[in-house]
Amino acid sequence: MPVTKRSAALRRLCLLAAGLIVSVTSAFADDLREIRERGVLRHLGVPYANFVTGSGDGLDVEIVQLFARHLGVRYEYVPTTWGDVIGDLTGKQFRFKPTLQEIGTRPVRGDIIANGLTILPLRQKLIDFSEPTFPSAVWLLSRPDSAARPITPSGDREQDIKTTKATLKLGTTLVMDNSCLDPTLYDLEGKGYKLKRFTGSTNLNDIVPAMLKRESDMTLLDVPDVMVAMERWSGQIMVIGPISEEQRMGAGFRKDSPELRAAFNSFLTQIKQDGSYMKLVKKYFRAAPRYLPEFFKELPSGKK
């Protein structure tokens, strides 16, 4: 091939390669632009506590609705389940046990997960999280007629967790795999505790009713759901003590949606600073600042 033709061919290849690089980079960076062009933000949600009530409202529902309005797009709620929610966001199917494996693909159904999703190391391998949207922790609950009794707080969180775990030997305890109530997260497996997998539903809202129906003596539960349960079943449940250190919840995003995540983080900071966030917290979790004061202590109290 003559030098001139070879040079021309090389130039074409270089231009093609450069075009591909620009295309890939744009596809990575244009996640927010694509949503604005589409004109709709798809919110993946699972009914849970007062984050997504199932009745068209909830703390996370209202936050994402405000975010959609902030972006200038229409809000769309996309119902899903705990088992499907990450796959519906990423377009990938996963097997979580005995080890994490990607096992197939599926249609992408949403742009953001927001339903009281606890930030856990395994989930961080699959999706990116926003800045914390809410505090949490996992506690042990029982019925008042069980053998378990509330621990006496020692002032040492680590010691209180050890004391609470010892109480697990007094009866059966409901747990749920691949959730914030997964016993492997808190070193509960193989310790002689009577752990019972909750399989009657994929909805965490159903776990306390199952305990009240005597399917177990106790259950693990995270604090936001504890607050709802204490109001809903007043006098029928008892908090024994903590199973975990304090945790954080956040909104979930695909790893190739960095601009959408950045826009959400900026918006979240804004509503925390102007008091709108605390106004919503008081609406849906009025006891939260009392149960988990550290997270809320520096935030504006919200409009009266």
C-alpha positions in Angstrom: 0.0 0.0 0.0 1.4 3.4 -0.9 2.4 5.6 2.0 -0.3 8.2 1.3 -3.0 5.6 1.2 -1.6 3.9 4.3 -1.6 7.3 6.1 -5.1 8.0 5.0 -6.3 4.6 6.3 -4.5 5.2 9.6 -6.1 8.6 10.0 -9.5 7.0 9.4 -8.9 4.4 12.0 -7.7 7.0 14.5 -10.8 9.1 13.9 -13.0 6.0 14.3 -11.3 5.1 17.5 -11.6 8.7 18.8 -15.3 8.7 17.9 -15.8 5.5 19.8 -14.0 6.9 22.9 -16.2 10.1 22.7 -19.3 7.9 22.3 -18.5 5.8 25.3 -17.6 8.8 27.4 -20.8 10.6 26.4 -22.8 7.5 27.2 -21.2 7.5 30.6 -21.6 11.2 31.3 -25.0 11.8 29.7 -27.2 9.9 32.2 -28.7 13.1 33.5 -29.1 14.6 30.1 -30.9 11.5 28.8 -33.4 11.7 31.7 -34.1 15.3 30.9 -34.5 14.5 27.2 -36.9 11.7 28.1 -38.8 14.0 30.4 -39.4 11.5 33.2 -37.5 10.2 36.3 -38.4 6.6 37.1 -38.5 5.9 40.9 -38.0 2.2 41.8 -39.7 1.6 45.2 -40.6 -1.2 47.5 -43.3 -0.5 50.1 -41.5 -0.3 53.3 -42.1 1.5 56.6 -43.0 5.1 55.9 -40.4 5.5 53.1 -42.8 4.1 50.5 -46.2 3.5 52.1 -47.8 1.9 49.1 -50.5 4.6 49.1 -48.7 7.0 46.9 -46.7 8.8 49.5 -43.9 8.3 52.0 -40.6 10.1 52.9 -38.6 8.8 49.9 -41.6 9.2 47.6 -41.9 12.9 48.4 -38.1 13.4 48.3 -37.9 11.9 44.8 -41.0 13.8 43.6 -39.3 17.1 44.7 -36.1 16.0 43.0 -38.0 15.3 39.7 -39.5 18.8 40.0 -36.1 20.2 40.6 -34.8 18.5 37.4 -37.8 19.8 35.5 -39.1 16.3 34.6 -42.2 14.2 35.4 -42.1 11.8 38.3 -43.0 8.2 37.7 -43.3 5.5 40.5 -42.2 2.0 39.4 -43.2 -0.7 42.0 -40.8 -3.5 42.5 -39.7 -6.0 45.2 -36.7 -6.4 47.4 -35.6 -9.4 45.3 -35.9 -7.5 42.0 -35.1 -3.9 42.8 -31.3 -3.9 42.1 -31.8 -5.9 38.9 -34.5 -3.5 37.8 -32.0 -0.6 38.2 -28.9 -2.2 36.8 -30.4 -4.5 34.1 -28.5 -7.4 35.6 -29.5 -10.5 37.5 -27.5 -11.6 40.5 -27.1 -14.6 42.8 -26.0 -13.5 46.2 -25.3 -16.8 48.0 -23.0 -18.6 48.5 -21.1 -16.0 46.6 -22.1 -12.9 44.6 -22.5 -13.8 40.9 -23.9 -12.1 37.9 -26.2 -14.7 36.2 -28.0 -12.8 33.4 -29.6 -9.7 32.2 -33.1 -8.1 32.5 -34.8 -4.9 31.3 -33.8 -1.7 33.1 -37.0 -0.3 34.7 -35.9 2.7 36.7 -33.3 5.4 37.3 -33.2 5.6 41.1 -34.0 3.3 44.1 -35.4 5.1 47.1 -37.2 3.1 49.8 -35.2 3.1 52.9 -32.3 1.2 51.3 -29.5 0.5 53.8 -26.0 1.1 52.6 -24.3 -2.3 52.9 -20.9 -3.4 51.5 -22.5 -6.1 49.2 -24.9 -3.6 47.7 -22.0 -1.1 47.1 -20.4 -3.6 44.8 -23.5 -3.4 42.6 -24.8 0.1 42.8 -23.6 3.6 43.9 -25.3 5.3 46.8 -26.2 8.9 47.4 -25.1 10.8 50.5 -27.1 9.4 53.5 -30.8 10.1 53.4 -31.7 8.6 56.8 -30.1 6.9 59.8 -30.8 3.3 60.8 -29.6 0.4 63.0 -30.9 -3.1 63.6 -32.5 -3.9 66.9 -34.0 -7.0 68.4 -37.8 -7.0 69.1 -40.0 -9.5 71.0 -43.5 -9.9 72.2 -44.1 -8.9 75.8 -45.0 -12.5 76.7 -41.6 -13.9 75.4 -38.8 -14.9 77.8 -36.7 -12.0 76.5 -36.5 -8.8 78.4 -35.0 -5.3 77.4 -31.4 -5.0 78.3 -30.1 -2.3 80.7 -28.1 0.1 78.6 -24.5 0.2 79.7 -23.4 3.4 77.8 -21.1 1.2 75.7 -22.7 0.3 72.3 -20.5 -2.7 71.7 -21.3 -4.2 75.1 -25.0 -3.6 74.6 -24.8 -5.4 71.3 -23.1 -8.4 73.0 -25.8 -8.4 75.8 -28.6 -8.3 73.2 -27.1 -11.1 71.1 -27.0 -13.3 74.2 -30.8 -12.8 74.5 -31.2 -14.6 71.1 -30.7 -17.9 72.9 -34.0 -17.4 74.7 -36.2 -18.2 71.6 -36.5 -18.3 67.9 -35.7 -15.1 65.9 -36.9 -14.1 62.4 -34.2 -13.0 60.0 -34.3 -12.3 56.2 -31.5 -13.1 53.8 -30.2 -10.5 51.4 -31.6 -7.6 53.4 -30.5 -5.4 56.2 -31.8 -8.2 58.5 -29.4 -10.8 57.0 -27.8 -12.6 60.0 -24.4 -12.9 58.2 -24.1 -9.1 58.5 -24.0 -9.3 62.3 -22.0 -12.5 62.9 -25.1 -14.5 64.1 -24.6 -17.6 62.1 -23.2 -20.7 63.7 -23.5 -19.3 67.2 -26.2 -21.6 68.5 -29.0 -19.1 68.0 -32.4 -20.3 66.8 -32.6 -18.3 63.6 -35.7 -18.7 61.4 -35.7 -17.4 57.8 -38.7 -15.3 57.1 -40.0 -16.7 53.8 -43.7 -15.9 54.1 -43.3 -12.7 52.1 -40.7 -10.6 50.4 -42.1 -7.5 52.2 -40.3 -6.5 55.4 -43.5 -4.9 56.5 -44.9 -8.4 57.1 -42.2 -9.5 59.6 -43.7 -8.0 62.8 -47.2 -9.4 62.1 -45.6 -12.8 61.6 -43.9 -12.6 65.0 -47.2 -11.4 66.6 -48.9 -14.5 65.0 -46.3 -16.6 67.0 -44.2 -17.7 64.0 -41.3 -16.7 66.2 -40.5 -15.3 69.7 -38.4 -12.4 68.4 -37.4 -10.7 65.2 -34.6 -8.4 63.9 -35.9 -5.1 62.7 -34.3 -1.8 61.6 -35.0 1.3 63.5 -37.2 3.2 61.0 -39.5 0.1 60.9 -39.4 -0.1 64.7 -40.7 3.5 64.9 -43.6 2.6 62.7 -44.2 -0.7 64.5 -44.3 0.9 67.9 -47.1 3.2 66.8 -49.0 0.6 64.9 -48.8 -2.2 67.5 -48.5 -0.2 70.6 -48.2 -2.5 73.7 -47.7 -5.6 71.5 -44.0 -5.4 70.9 -41.0 -4.7 73.0 -37.5 -3.5 72.1 -34.8 -5.7 73.6 -31.7 -3.9 72.4 -29.3 -3.2 69.5 -27.8 -5.8 67.2 -25.8 -3.4 65.0 -23.9 -0.2 65.2 -25.7 2.8 63.6 -26.2 2.5 59.9 -27.1 4.8 57.0 -29.7 4.6 54.3 -29.4 6.2 50.8 -30.8 6.4 47.3 -29.3 3.9 44.8 -28.0 4.7 41.3 -26.4 2.7 38.5 -22.7 3.0 38.4 -22.9 4.6 35.0 -25.2 7.4 36.3 -22.6 9.7 38.0 -24.2 12.9 37.0 -27.7 11.9 38.2 -26.2 10.9 41.5 -24.2 14.1 41.8 -27.4 16.1 41.0 -29.3 14.2 43.7 -26.6 14.8 46.3 -26.6 18.5 45.5 -30.4 18.6 45.8 -30.3 16.6 49.1 -27.9 19.1 50.6 -30.2 21.9 49.5 -33.3 20.5 51.1 -31.4 19.6 54.3 -30.2 23.2 54.6 -33.5 24.9 53.9 -35.5 22.8 56.4 -37.6 21.0 53.8 -36.0 17.7 54.6 -36.7 17.9 58.4 -40.3 18.9 57.6 -40.7 15.6 55.8 -39.0 13.7 58.5 -41.4 15.1 61.1 -44.3 14.1 58.8 -43.3 10.5 58.4 -40.9 9.7 61.3 -41.6 12.2 64.0 -39.7 10.2 66.7 -36.6 9.8 64.6 -34.6 12.7 66.1 -35.2 11.1 69.6 -34.2 7.5 68.5 -31.2 8.5 66.4 -30.2 12.0 67.5 -26.7 12.1 66.1 -27.8 12.2 62.5 -30.3 15.0 63.0 -28.6 17.3 65.6 -27.0 19.7 63.1 -29.9 20.0 60.6 -32.3 22.9 60.6 -35.5 21.9 62.4 -37.8 22.5 59.5 -40.7 24.9 59.1 -43.4 24.8 61.8 
